Every structure is written in structure tokens, then in C-alpha cells.
Amino acid sequence: MEEDRNGKHIIRVDGWLEGEEEAAELLRIAREARNPVVVDLKYLQSSDSYGIQTLHTLHWEGARLNQTSDFIKLMLGMSDEAPASVDRPIGGGSP
């Protein structure tokens, strides 16, 4: 994870997001970061149901999913439009 010059925490996911433990680790890292959180999916090649559920959860909790491939968009049920940001902190805490 890194912080950009605008204070956003960027989490890059590379390769495959598979398995309950790996998905739980991504969720933990995102929830421990200060907001806003951006999940960069440019190099995500594939994901199983655990990973897809985690990405859904992160998006619902306010993380922005960036550079999402068409395949992952299809798995997430997303349109071609960028996902809307929500004004809600990751993990349900107060902003």
C-alpha cells in the first residue's frame, strides 16, 4: 500500500485474488488504512468468489475500484461507468 500526493491510500492487487485468507488480508489492509482508499486492479488477472465478494464489500464500504478490467467488471456486475464513490468510511467507522 502507498499513499499518493492527495492523501489517498492506494492498494495494488496483482495476479490472482483467490482464497479466503488472501481475500481476508485485502479486506484487513483496506480497513486499517485511513480514508480514502483506492484499490488499483490494473494487474488483477482473475479472482474467485472470495475475492469478488471482498471487492464488492470494499466498494460498498467506500473504496474506489480503479483500472478494473472488463472481465473483473463482468464478475462484479459493474457497468462501463466508473463506480460511484460513497461518503462512508471503510470498516463502518466514523469519517
The first five atom37 places (N, CA, C, CB, O) and aatype in JSON, in Angstrom:
{
  "aatype": [12, 6, 6, 3, 1, 2, 7, 11, 8, 9, 9, 1, 19, 3, 7, 17, 10, 6, 7, 6, 6, 6, 0, 0, 6, 10, 10, 1, 9, 0, 1, 6, 0, 1, 2, 14, 19, 19, 19, 3, 10, 11, 18, 10, 5, 15, 15, 3, 15, 18, 7, 9, 5, 16, 10, 8, 16, 10, 8, 17, 6, 7, 0, 1, 10, 2, 5, 16, 15, 3, 13, 9, 11, 10, 12, 10, 7, 12, 15, 3, 6, 0, 14, 0, 15, 19, 3, 1, 14, 9, 7, 7, 7, 15, 14],
  "atom_mask": [
    [1, 1, 1, 1, 1],
    [1, 1, 1, 1, 1],
    [1, 1, 1, 1, 1],
    [1, 1, 1, 1, 1],
    [1, 1, 1, 1, 1],
    [1, 1, 1, 1, 1],
    [1, 1, 1, 0, 1],
    [1, 1, 1, 1, 1],
    [1, 1, 1, 1, 1],
    [1, 1, 1, 1, 1],
    [1, 1, 1, 1, 1],
    [1, 1, 1, 1, 1],
    [1, 1, 1, 1, 1],
    [1, 1, 1, 1, 1],
    [1, 1, 1, 0, 1],
    [1, 1, 1, 1, 1],
    [1, 1, 1, 1, 1],
    [1, 1, 1, 1, 1],
    [1, 1, 1, 0, 1],
    [1, 1, 1, 1, 1],
    [1, 1, 1, 1, 1],
    [1, 1, 1, 1, 1],
    [1, 1, 1, 1, 1],
    [1, 1, 1, 1, 1],
    [1, 1, 1, 1, 1],
    [1, 1, 1, 1, 1],
    [1, 1, 1, 1, 1],
    [1, 1, 1, 1, 1],
    [1, 1, 1, 1, 1],
    [1, 1, 1, 1, 1],
    [1, 1, 1, 1, 1],
    [1, 1, 1, 1, 1],
    [1, 1, 1, 1, 1],
    [1, 1, 1, 1, 1],
    [1, 1, 1, 1, 1],
    [1, 1, 1, 1, 1],
    [1, 1, 1, 1, 1],
    [1, 1, 1, 1, 1],
    [1, 1, 1, 1, 1],
    [1, 1, 1, 1, 1],
    [1, 1, 1, 1, 1],
    [1, 1, 1, 1, 1],
    [1, 1, 1, 1, 1],
    [1, 1, 1, 1, 1],
    [1, 1, 1, 1, 1],
    [1, 1, 1, 1, 1],
    [1, 1, 1, 1, 1],
    [1, 1, 1, 1, 1],
    [1, 1, 1, 1, 1],
    [1, 1, 1, 1, 1],
    [1, 1, 1, 0, 1],
    [1, 1, 1, 1, 1],
    [1, 1, 1, 1, 1],
    [1, 1, 1, 1, 1],
    [1, 1, 1, 1, 1],
    [1, 1, 1, 1, 1],
    [1, 1, 1, 1, 1],
    [1, 1, 1, 1, 1],
    [1, 1, 1, 1, 1],
    [1, 1, 1, 1, 1],
    [1, 1, 1, 1, 1],
    [1, 1, 1, 0, 1],
    [1, 1, 1, 1, 1],
    [1, 1, 1, 1, 1],
    [1, 1, 1, 1, 1],
    [1, 1, 1, 1, 1],
    [1, 1, 1, 1, 1],
    [1, 1, 1, 1, 1],
    [1, 1, 1, 1, 1],
    [1, 1, 1, 1, 1],
    [1, 1, 1, 1, 1],
    [1, 1, 1, 1, 1],
    [1, 1, 1, 1, 1],
    [1, 1, 1, 1, 1],
    [1, 1, 1, 1, 1],
    [1, 1, 1, 1, 1],
    [1, 1, 1, 0, 1],
    [1, 1, 1, 1, 1],
    [1, 1, 1, 1, 1],
    [1, 1, 1, 1, 1],
    [1, 1, 1, 1, 1],
    [1, 1, 1, 1, 1],
    [1, 1, 1, 1, 1],
    [1, 1, 1, 1, 1],
    [1, 1, 1, 1, 1],
    [1, 1, 1, 1, 1],
    [1, 1, 1, 1, 1],
    [1, 1, 1, 1, 1],
    [1, 1, 1, 1, 1],
    [1, 1, 1, 1, 1],
    [1, 1, 1, 0, 1],
    [1, 1, 1, 0, 1],
    [1, 1, 1, 0, 1],
    [1, 1, 1, 1, 1],
    [1, 1, 1, 1, 1]
  ],
  "atom_positions": [
    [[0.85, -1.17, 0.0], [0.0, 0.0, 0.0], [0.89, 1.22, 0.0], [-0.97, 0.0, 1.22], [1.96, 1.24, 0.62]],
    [[0.45, 2.24, -0.7], [1.17, 3.5, -0.72], [0.18, 4.65, -0.62], [2.03, 3.63, -1.99], [-1.02, 4.48, -0.84]],
    [[0.7, 5.81, -0.3], [-0.15, 7.0, -0.21], [0.27, 7.94, -1.33], [-0.03, 7.69, 1.19], [1.45, 8.24, -1.49]],
    [[-0.71, 8.42, -2.1], [-0.38, 9.36, -3.17], [-0.31, 10.78, -2.62], [-1.4, 9.28, -4.3], [-0.57, 11.01, -1.44]],
    [[0.03, 11.72, -3.47], [0.22, 13.1, -3.01], [-1.07, 13.78, -2.56], [0.85, 13.92, -4.1], [-1.03, 14.83, -1.93]],
    [[-2.22, 13.17, -2.88], [-3.51, 13.7, -2.45], [-4.01, 13.05, -1.16], [-4.54, 13.51, -3.54], [-5.12, 13.32, -0.71]],
    [[-3.18, 12.2, -0.57], [-3.54, 11.55, 0.69], [-4.36, 10.28, 0.54], [0.0, 0.0, 0.0], [-4.78, 9.71, 1.54]],
    [[-4.59, 9.84, -0.69], [-5.34, 8.59, -0.91], [-4.41, 7.41, -0.68], [-5.96, 8.54, -2.34], [-3.24, 7.43, -1.09]],
    [[-4.93, 6.39, -0.03], [-4.18, 5.15, 0.15], [-4.49, 4.24, -1.03], [-4.53, 4.46, 1.51], [-5.64, 3.91, -1.29]],
    [[-3.44, 3.85, -1.73], [-3.6, 3.01, -2.92], [-3.13, 1.6, -2.61], [-2.82, 3.6, -4.13], [-2.0, 1.39, -2.16]],
    [[-4.02, 0.65, -2.85], [-3.71, -0.77, -2.68], [-3.71, -1.38, -4.07], [-4.75, -1.48, -1.71], [-4.73, -1.36, -4.76]],
    [[-2.58, -1.92, -4.48], [-2.48, -2.55, -5.8], [-2.65, -4.06, -5.65], [-1.12, -2.21, -6.48], [-1.99, -4.71, -4.84]],
    [[-3.55, -4.6, -6.46], [-3.8, -6.04, -6.45], [-3.24, -6.59, -7.76], [-5.34, -6.38, -6.28], [-3.63, -6.13, -8.84]],
    [[-2.34, -7.55, -7.68], [-1.63, -8.07, -8.84], [-1.83, -9.58, -8.92], [-0.13, -7.71, -8.77], [-1.75, -10.28, -7.91]],
    [[-2.07, -10.08, -10.12], [-2.18, -11.52, -10.33], [-3.57, -12.05, -10.04], [0.0, 0.0, 0.0], [-4.55, -11.61, -10.64]],
    [[-3.65, -12.99, -9.11], [-4.9, -13.65, -8.78], [-5.31, -13.33, -7.35], [-4.79, -15.16, -8.98], [-4.48, -13.37, -6.44]],
    [[-6.58, -13.01, -7.18], [-7.13, -12.78, -5.84], [-8.0, -13.99, -5.54], [-7.97, -11.41, -5.75], [-9.17, -14.06, -5.93]],
    [[-7.4, -14.94, -4.85], [-8.08, -16.22, -4.63], [-7.9, -16.7, -3.2], [-7.56, -17.28, -5.61], [-6.86, -16.47, -2.57]],
    [[-8.91, -17.34, -2.71], [-8.86, -17.97, -1.4], [-9.34, -17.05, -0.29], [0.0, 0.0, 0.0], [-9.22, -15.83, -0.35]],
    [[-9.89, -17.69, 0.71], [-10.47, -16.96, 1.83], [-9.42, -16.14, 2.59], [-11.14, -17.93, 2.78], [-9.69, -15.01, 2.98]],
    [[-8.23, -16.7, 2.79], [-7.18, -16.0, 3.54], [-6.69, -14.76, 2.78], [-6.01, -16.94, 3.82], [-6.52, -13.7, 3.38]],
    [[-6.45, -14.9, 1.49], [-5.96, -13.77, 0.69], [-7.0, -12.65, 0.63], [-5.6, -14.23, -0.72], [-6.66, -11.48, 0.74]],
    [[-8.26, -13.02, 0.45], [-9.33, -12.03, 0.41], [-9.47, -11.33, 1.76], [-10.67, -12.7, 0.02], [-9.66, -10.12, 1.82]],
    [[-9.36, -12.09, 2.84], [-9.45, -11.5, 4.18], [-8.29, -10.55, 4.43], [-9.47, -12.61, 5.25], [-8.47, -9.52, 5.1]],
    [[-7.11, -10.87, 3.92], [-5.95, -9.99, 4.08], [-6.17, -8.66, 3.34], [-4.67, -10.69, 3.55], [-5.84, -7.6, 3.89]],
    [[-6.71, -8.69, 2.13], [-7.0, -7.47, 1.4], [-8.01, -6.62, 2.17], [-7.54, -7.79, 0.0], [-7.84, -5.41, 2.29]],
    [[-9.04, -7.24, 2.68], [-10.05, -6.54, 3.46], [-9.44, -5.91, 4.71], [-11.2, -7.5, 3.85], [-9.74, -4.76, 5.04]],
    [[-8.59, -6.64, 5.4], [-7.93, -6.13, 6.61], [-7.06, -4.92, 6.29], [-7.08, -7.24, 7.26], [-7.12, -3.91, 6.99]],
    [[-6.25, -5.02, 5.24], [-5.37, -3.91, 4.86], [-6.19, -2.67, 4.53], [-4.49, -4.31, 3.65], [-5.85, -1.57, 4.98]],
    [[-7.25, -2.84, 3.77], [-8.08, -1.69, 3.38], [-8.76, -1.07, 4.59], [-9.12, -2.12, 2.35], [-8.86, 0.15, 4.69]],
    [[-9.24, -1.89, 5.49], [-9.94, -1.36, 6.66], [-9.0, -0.68, 7.65], [-10.68, -2.48, 7.37], [-9.43, 0.19, 8.4]],
    [[-7.72, -1.05, 7.65], [-6.76, -0.42, 8.54], [-6.21, 0.89, 7.99], [-5.62, -1.36, 8.81], [-5.64, 1.69, 8.73]],
    [[-6.39, 1.12, 6.69], [-5.9, 2.34, 6.06], [-6.8, 3.51, 6.4], [-5.8, 2.17, 4.52], [-7.99, 3.35, 6.69]],
    [[-6.2, 4.69, 6.37], [-7.03, 5.88, 6.52], [-7.74, 6.1, 5.18], [-6.17, 7.15, 6.94], [-7.24, 5.7, 4.13]],
    [[-8.89, 6.72, 5.24], [-9.64, 7.01, 4.01], [-9.07, 8.2, 3.32], [-11.11, 7.23, 4.31], [-8.39, 9.0, 3.97]],
    [[-9.28, 8.38, 2.05], [-9.96, 7.46, 1.13], [-9.02, 6.34, 0.66], [-10.49, 8.23, -0.08], [-7.8, 6.51, 0.61]],
    [[-9.61, 5.22, 0.31], [-8.87, 4.06, -0.16], [-9.19, 3.85, -1.64], [-9.22, 2.79, 0.67], [-10.35, 3.88, -2.05]],
    [[-8.14, 3.63, -2.43], [-8.28, 3.29, -3.84], [-7.69, 1.9, -4.03], [-7.58, 4.35, -4.78], [-6.55, 1.65, -3.62]],
    [[-8.45, 0.99, -4.64], [-7.95, -0.34, -4.94], [-7.66, -0.38, -6.43], [-8.99, -1.47, -4.52], [-8.57, -0.32, -7.26]],
    [[-6.38, -0.47, -6.77], [-5.93, -0.47, -8.16], [-5.95, -1.92, -8.66], [-4.49, 0.16, -8.3], [-5.2, -2.77, -8.17]],
    [[-6.81, -2.18, -9.63], [-6.99, -3.54, -10.14], [-6.41, -3.73, -11.54], [-8.47, -3.88, -10.16], [-6.75, -4.68, -12.24]],
    [[-5.52, -2.82, -11.93], [-4.96, -2.86, -13.29], [-4.34, -4.21, -13.61], [-3.93, -1.76, -13.46], [-4.49, -4.71, -14.73]],
    [[-3.64, -4.81, -12.66], [-2.93, -6.05, -12.91], [-3.61, -7.28, -12.32], [-1.54, -5.95, -12.37], [-3.02, -8.36, -12.26]],
    [[-4.85, -7.12, -11.88], [-5.61, -8.28, -11.39], [-6.06, -9.1, -12.59], [-6.85, -7.83, -10.53], [-6.77, -8.59, -13.47]],
    [[-5.65, -10.35, -12.64], [-5.96, -11.21, -13.78], [-7.24, -12.01, -13.58], [-4.82, -12.14, -14.05], [-8.01, -12.21, -14.52]],
    [[-7.46, -12.46, -12.36], [-8.63, -13.28, -12.09], [-8.9, -13.29, -10.59], [-8.43, -14.73, -12.63], [-8.05, -12.93, -9.78]],
    [[-10.1, -13.72, -10.25], [-10.5, -13.79, -8.85], [-11.53, -14.89, -8.68], [-11.05, -12.45, -8.36], [-12.32, -15.17, -9.58]],
    [[-11.5, -15.51, -7.51], [-12.54, -16.48, -7.19], [-13.67, -15.77, -6.44], [-11.97, -17.66, -6.34], [-13.66, -14.55, -6.32]],
    [[-14.62, -16.53, -5.94], [-15.78, -15.92, -5.28], [-15.4, -15.15, -4.01], [-16.79, -17.0, -4.93], [-16.04, -14.15, -3.69]],
    [[-14.37, -15.61, -3.3], [-13.92, -14.88, -2.11], [-13.41, -13.49, -2.49], [-12.81, -15.68, -1.36], [-13.75, -12.49, -1.85]],
    [[-12.6, -13.43, -3.53], [-12.05, -12.16, -3.98], [-13.12, -11.22, -4.5], [0.0, 0.0, 0.0], [-13.11, -10.03, -4.19]],
    [[-14.04, -11.74, -5.28], [-15.12, -10.91, -5.83], [-15.99, -10.38, -4.69], [-15.99, -11.72, -6.83], [-16.36, -9.2, -4.71]],
    [[-16.31, -11.21, -3.72], [-17.1, -10.74, -2.58], [-16.36, -9.66, -1.81], [-17.44, -11.91, -1.64], [-16.97, -8.69, -1.36]],
    [[-15.06, -9.82, -1.66], [-14.26, -8.81, -0.96], [-14.25, -7.5, -1.72], [-12.81, -9.31, -0.76], [-14.39, -6.43, -1.12]],
    [[-14.1, -7.55, -3.04], [-14.14, -6.32, -3.84], [-15.51, -5.65, -3.74], [-13.8, -6.63, -5.31], [-15.59, -4.43, -3.63]],
    [[-16.57, -6.44, -3.76], [-17.92, -5.88, -3.56], [-18.01, -5.18, -2.2], [-19.0, -7.0, -3.66], [-18.51, -4.06, -2.11]],
    [[-17.52, -5.85, -1.17], [-17.57, -5.29, 0.18], [-16.79, -3.99, 0.26], [-17.02, -6.29, 1.2], [-17.28, -2.99, 0.8]],
    [[-15.57, -3.99, -0.28], [-14.75, -2.78, -0.24], [-15.42, -1.63, -0.98], [-13.37, -3.05, -0.85], [-15.41, -0.49, -0.5]],
    [[-15.99, -1.92, -2.13], [-16.68, -0.88, -2.9], [-17.87, -0.34, -2.11], [-17.15, -1.43, -4.27], [-18.09, 0.87, -2.05]],
    [[-18.64, -1.22, -1.51], [-19.81, -0.81, -0.73], [-19.38, 0.03, 0.47], [-20.6, -2.04, -0.25], [-20.09, 0.96, 0.86]],
    [[-18.22, -0.3, 1.05], [-17.74, 0.43, 2.22], [-17.05, 1.74, 1.85], [-16.79, -0.43, 3.0], [-16.62, 2.48, 2.74]],
    [[-16.93, 2.04, 0.56], [-16.41, 3.34, 0.16], [-15.11, 3.34, -0.6], [0.0, 0.0, 0.0], [-14.65, 4.4, -1.02]],
    [[-14.49, 2.18, -0.79], [-13.25, 2.13, -1.56], [-13.57, 2.38, -3.04], [-12.52, 0.77, -1.37], [-14.61, 1.96, -3.54]],
    [[-12.66, 3.04, -3.71], [-12.81, 3.24, -5.15], [-12.02, 2.16, -5.86], [-12.31, 4.67, -5.57], [-10.84, 1.95, -5.57]],
    [[-12.66, 1.46, -6.78], [-12.01, 0.42, -7.57], [-11.56, 1.05, -8.88], [-12.97, -0.81, -7.82], [-12.39, 1.47, -9.68]],
    [[-10.25, 1.13, -9.09], [-9.69, 1.77, -10.28], [-9.1, 0.77, -11.25], [-8.63, 2.78, -9.87], [-8.64, -0.31, -10.86]],
    [[-9.11, 1.13, -12.52], [-8.49, 0.37, -13.6], [-8.96, -1.08, -13.62], [-6.97, 0.42, -13.46], [-8.18, -2.02, -13.76]],
    [[-10.25, -1.23, -13.49], [-10.86, -2.56, -13.45], [-11.02, -3.1, -14.86], [-12.23, -2.51, -12.73], [-11.58, -2.42, -15.73]],
    [[-10.53, -4.31, -15.11], [-10.64, -4.91, -16.44], [-12.1, -5.24, -16.75], [-9.76, -6.19, -16.54], [-12.94, -5.33, -15.85]],
    [[-12.38, -5.41, -18.03], [-13.74, -5.77, -18.44], [-14.17, -7.09, -17.8], [-13.83, -5.87, -19.96], [-15.33, -7.25, -17.42]],
    [[-13.23, -8.04, -17.69], [-13.54, -9.34, -17.09], [-13.96, -9.18, -15.63], [-12.34, -10.28, -17.2], [-14.96, -9.75, -15.2]],
    [[-13.18, -8.4, -14.88], [-13.49, -8.21, -13.46], [-14.78, -7.4, -13.31], [-12.33, -7.5, -12.72], [-15.57, -7.66, -12.41]],
    [[-14.99, -6.4, -14.19], [-16.26, -5.66, -14.18], [-17.43, -6.61, -14.37], [-16.27, -4.57, -15.28], [-18.45, -6.49, -13.69]],
    [[-17.28, -7.54, -15.29], [-18.34, -8.52, -15.54], [-18.57, -9.37, -14.29], [-17.98, -9.42, -16.74], [-19.72, -9.61, -13.91]],
    [[-17.49, -9.81, -13.65], [-17.62, -10.63, -12.44], [-18.28, -9.84, -11.31], [-16.24, -11.13, -11.98], [-19.03, -10.39, -10.5]],
    [[-18.0, -8.52, -11.25], [-18.57, -7.67, -10.21], [-19.97, -7.18, -10.55], [-17.67, -6.48, -9.98], [-20.67, -6.63, -9.7]],
    [[-20.39, -7.38, -11.81], [-21.7, -6.9, -12.23], [-21.72, -5.4, -12.41], [0.0, 0.0, 0.0], [-22.75, -4.76, -12.23]],
    [[-20.56, -4.82, -12.77], [-20.46, -3.38, -12.94], [-20.67, -3.01, -14.4], [-19.09, -2.87, -12.45], [-20.38, -3.8, -15.31]],
    [[-21.18, -1.81, -14.62], [-21.31, -1.29, -15.97], [-19.98, -0.67, -16.37], [-22.47, -0.26, -16.07], [-19.02, -0.69, -15.6]],
    [[-19.92, -0.12, -17.57], [-18.71, 0.55, -18.04], [-18.47, 1.86, -17.32], [-18.8, 0.8, -19.53], [-17.37, 2.42, -17.39]],
    [[-19.47, 2.36, -16.62], [-19.3, 3.61, -15.89], [-18.43, 3.36, -14.66], [-20.66, 4.21, -15.48], [-18.43, 2.27, -14.09]],
    [[-17.69, 4.39, -14.29], [-16.86, 4.28, -13.09], [-17.76, 4.11, -11.88], [-15.94, 5.53, -12.92], [-18.82, 4.73, -11.8]],
    [[-17.35, 3.28, -10.93], [-18.18, 3.12, -9.73], [-18.27, 4.42, -8.96], [-17.61, 2.01, -8.82], [-17.29, 5.16, -8.84]],
    [[-19.43, 4.7, -8.46], [-19.63, 5.93, -7.69], [-18.96, 5.79, -6.33], [-21.13, 6.25, -7.52], [-19.04, 4.74, -5.7]],
    [[-18.32, 6.84, -5.9], [-17.77, 6.86, -4.56], [-18.89, 7.11, -3.58], [-16.65, 7.92, -4.41], [-19.85, 7.81, -3.89]],
    [[-18.77, 6.55, -2.41], [-19.76, 6.78, -1.38], [-19.07, 7.45, -0.21], [-20.46, 5.46, -0.94], [-17.89, 7.22, 0.04]],
    [[-19.8, 8.28, 0.5], [-19.22, 9.01, 1.63], [-19.41, 8.17, 2.89], [-19.88, 10.42, 1.79], [-20.21, 8.5, 3.76]],
    [[-18.64, 7.07, 2.96], [-18.75, 6.16, 4.09], [-17.36, 5.58, 4.33], [-19.83, 5.03, 3.83], [-16.73, 5.11, 3.38]],
    [[-16.88, 5.61, 5.55], [-15.53, 5.1, 5.81], [-15.46, 3.58, 5.71], [-15.06, 5.54, 7.18], [-16.43, 2.88, 6.01]],
    [[-14.31, 3.08, 5.3], [-14.06, 1.64, 5.26], [-14.21, 1.1, 6.68], [-12.62, 1.32, 4.68], [-13.75, 1.71, 7.63]],
    [[-14.86, -0.04, 6.81], [-14.98, -0.7, 8.1], [-16.11, -0.18, 8.97], [0.0, 0.0, 0.0], [-16.3, -0.67, 10.09]],
    [[-16.86, 0.8, 8.49], [-18.02, 1.27, 9.22], [-17.73, 2.29, 10.3], [0.0, 0.0, 0.0], [-18.65, 2.68, 11.01]],
    [[-16.48, 2.73, 10.45], [-16.16, 3.74, 11.46], [-16.62, 5.11, 11.03], [0.0, 0.0, 0.0], [-17.13, 5.27, 9.92]],
    [[-16.45, 6.08, 11.88], [-16.87, 7.43, 11.52], [-15.77, 8.12, 10.75], [-17.23, 8.25, 12.76], [-14.6, 7.83, 10.96]],
    [[-16.13, 9.05, 9.83], [-15.14, 9.73, 8.99], [-14.24, 10.64, 9.78], [-15.82, 10.52, 7.91], [-13.35, 11.28, 9.22]]
  ]
}
